[in-house]
């Protein structure tokens, strides 16, 4: 716009073709409400919206005086203002128009629509207590979502984010909001090439609530995993004890079985010996009777009977151990 006005031949105020070109350009600028040109006298000469609107002097506006007093000023982003023609807030973006001789010839202005940012930020689905804000680097509030008209255009030079800009162009910090006193975790970033900084603030309570939920779920999962591991360990330990006890029982049973076999063998051998002795005693008794020899074999017979009882007990022990081993 500024280049066109500077290079074009002088045109009448509210030139129809030029204003139609402005309206065409607006179709590709959804964040701009209107485009207009202010002459050197401070009155609008071209306007995309109100070619027949009442004349308002704008020479006292900040964005006009900045370009009027500073020829080197490039793009200027002004603080939020209320339009004198519509009574609505807008943010000015302006450039100086210089004549062929370099003298001040007015300014070209784009009226940025704050409602565009409100709609854009709403699409981000902020949670309760969250906020997004846009400042000038001097701390002037351009817009804040949730929308608050009371802070539009207010200056916050002592805002923690503004103070940090001189050290870092982006970062994060915890702070209590200067607007509503809510503790928030704030991330900020300066916009490259523009005197702007954007902040995104998440309510600390909501952030910690989500963290606690995650931590609780993680802790519950860990507890279940530990409990399962402990249960498996106890079951394995119990099985190991049972296997060890079974091996010990089997070892004892095999030992008793071997002892029973050995006892049975000894009993049979001892029984054979007693049979031989008993047979010989019977032969001696018969010879003594026939030859009338005064000889008594009763004590030896009683000893043989006692040995037979002992053999019976040994055989009973041997048979009992075999039964026990089979039961196991």
C-alpha positions, 0 to 999 in steps of 0.5 A, spaced: 500 500 500 505 504 501 509 503 495 503 504 491 501 510 494 508 513 493 509 511 486 502 512 483 500 519 480 496 523 485 489 520 486 483 523 488 480 521 495 476 515 496 479 512 489 474 507 487 479 502 483 484 503 489 479 502 494 476 496 490 483 493 490 484 494 498 477 490 498 480 484 494 487 484 498 483 483 504 480 477 502 487 474 503 488 477 510 483 474 515 486 477 521 485 484 518 479 488 519 480 493 514 486 497 510 486 504 509 490 510 508 491 517 512 494 523 509 499 528 511 493 532 514 491 526 519 484 524 515 483 518 511 483 518 504 482 511 502 478 506 506 476 499 504 470 499 508 467 506 509 468 511 503 463 515 505 464 515 513 464 521 517 471 524 517 475 523 523 482 526 524 487 521 526 493 526 527 493 525 534 494 517 534 500 514 536 501 510 530 500 517 526 505 521 530 511 515 530 511 515 522 510 523 522 516 524 527 521 518 525 522 517 517 526 511 519 521 507 522 519 501 518 513 497 520 510 499 526 505 495 531 501 500 535 497 498 542 490 496 541 485 502 540 478 503 539 476 505 532 473 512 532 468 510 526 466 503 529 467 503 536 471 496 536 478 494 538 483 494 533 491 493 533 494 497 528 500 495 523 502 501 519 508 504 514 510 511 512 508 514 506 514 518 503 513 523 497 518 524 491 522 529 495 522 524 502 517 529 505 511 525 510 505 524 505 501 520 510 501 512 512 498 506 510 494 502 516 492 495 516 487 494 522 488 487 525 482 484 528 483 482 535 477 477 534 481 473 529 486 471 535 480 469 539 477 465 534 484 462 533 486 460 540 479 457 541 480 452 536 486 450 540 481 447 546 484 451 552 483 448 558 480 451 564 485 456 567 489 456 561 491 462 557 495 465 551 497 472 550 500 476 545 505 482 548 509 488 545 516 487 547 515 493 551 510 490 555 503 492 552 498 487 552 495 486 545 491 480 546 489 475 551 485 469 551 480 468 555 478 475 552 479 480 557 477 487 554 480 490 561 487 488 559 487 490 552 492 496 551 495 496 558 502 496 559 506 491 564 513 493 563 514 489 570 511 482 567 516 477 569 516 475 561 518 482 559 524 482 564 526 476 561 526 478 554 533 481 555 536 475 557 533 470 553 528 470 547 524 464 549 523 460 555 519 457 561 518 459 568 513 458 574 509 465 576 503 467 579 499 471 574 498 478 574 491 478 571 487 473 576 492 471 581 492 464 578 499 460 579 501 458 572 507 455 568 508 459 562 512 458 556 514 464 552 517 466 545 519 472 541 516 473 534 522 473 529 522 479 525 517 483 529 516 486 536 512 481 539 512 476 544 507 470 545 506 466 552 502 460 553 500 459 560 497 452 563 494 452 570 499 449 575 493 445 578 491 442 572 498 440 570 499 437 576 493 434 577 494 430 570 501 429 573 498 426 579 494 421 575 499 419 571 504 418 577 498 414 580 497 410 574 504 408 574 505 407 581 499 402 581 502 398 575 508 398 579 505 395 585 501 390 581 508 388 578 511 387 584 506 384 588 506 379 582 513 378 582 513 377 590 507 372 589 511 368 583 517 368 588 513 365 594 510 360 589 517 358 586 520 358 593 514 353 596 515 349 590 523 348 591 522 347 599 517 341 597 522 338 592 527 338 597 523 335 602 521 330 597 528 328 595 529 328 603 524 323 604 526 319 598 533 318 600 530 316 607 526 311 604 531 308 600 536 308 606 530 304 610 529 300 604 536 298 604 537 297 611 530 292 611 534 288 605 540 288 609 536 286 615 532 281 612 538 277 609 541 277 616 535 274 619 535 269 613 542 267 614 541 267 622 535 262 621 539 257 617 544 257 622 539 256 628 536 250 624 543 247 623 544 248 631 537 245 632 538 239 628 544 237 631 541 238 638 535 234 636 540 228 634 544 229 641 538 229 645 536 222 641 543 219 642 543 221 650 536 218 651 538 212 647 545 211 651 542 213 657 546 219 658 545 224 663 545 230 658 540 236 658 539 240 651 533 244 654 537 250 655 540 250 648 533 249 646 531 255 649 536 259 646 534 257 639 527 259 641 529 266 643 533 266 637 527 264 632 523 270 636 529 275 634 529 272 627 521 273 626 522 281 629 528 282 624 523 279 618 517 283 620 522 290 620 525 288 614 518 287 611 515 293 614 520 298 611 519 295 604 511 296 605 513 303 607 518 305 601 512 302 596 507 307 600 512 313 598 
